[in-house]
Every structure is written in C-alpha cells, then in structure tokens.
C-alpha cells in the first residue's frame, strides 16, 4: 500500500541584517563580525509570523537564519515554483526554463516580507566520503 503522507521539505531562510551590512557574500561572517549581520527582532517576528501563517513549521533562529518545513505542495504554492529532487537526496526549485536551483524564488511573497529576506535555500546534500571502496 503506498504511503499517503506528503513529503516534508525543509529550507533555510536567511534574513537581512539589521545594521545595514551587505549580506551579499562580499564580507566574511565570523564570530567577530556576526553582530553586524544579525537581523532585527522585528524582522524575525514579522517573517516568522508570515511564514507560519502560510503553513510552515518554524525552527529556532540561529545567527542570521532559521529553518522552515512543510509538505512540498506548501512550498510550491507559496513560492510559485515546482520542486524536484536533485538526484542526491536534495531538493531543487525548478525555473521556467527547466533548470533547477537550491534557491527558491521570492516573488511569491508579499513585498514587505520579501525585502527582509536575503535568500531561502534548500541545503545541498553533502558531497564527501570515500567512493568506490570494496569491503
């Protein structure tokens, strides 16, 4: 008998820094600089409330981000993107041209929420460890 439970998908929500530091990868985020990149409490409250209302489970905020989880259909509805597996246990958002990205499009979100988010990404599966070993 097929399993009728929907597949639960998770992604990481990276928030805009409160202090105006560019979160574009041009500056390293380290233990010494993390305070320059932390989001405002009001940003955390507004974004988590909006995503919770859209049907996502919200994880704890750690540094600049937090995790969201929901059935794949919820992601597709909210982010207006089709999802597919990456062939290695990860998830991709499918662009109109058929290409896949670990980053979700934000255009399905209200402007007030979208402006507070740097990116929402699926985590690529780890690519490490031995291969081709016989025991």
PyMOL commands that set and color helices and strands:
alter all, ss='L'
color gray80, all
select helices_A, chain A and resi 34-36+41-53+72-79+111-114
alter helices_A, ss='H'
color red, helices_A
select strands_A, chain A and resi 8-15+57-58+65-71+82-85+91-94+100-101+117-121
alter strands_A, ss='S'
color yellow, strands_A
deselect
rebuild
show_as cartoon
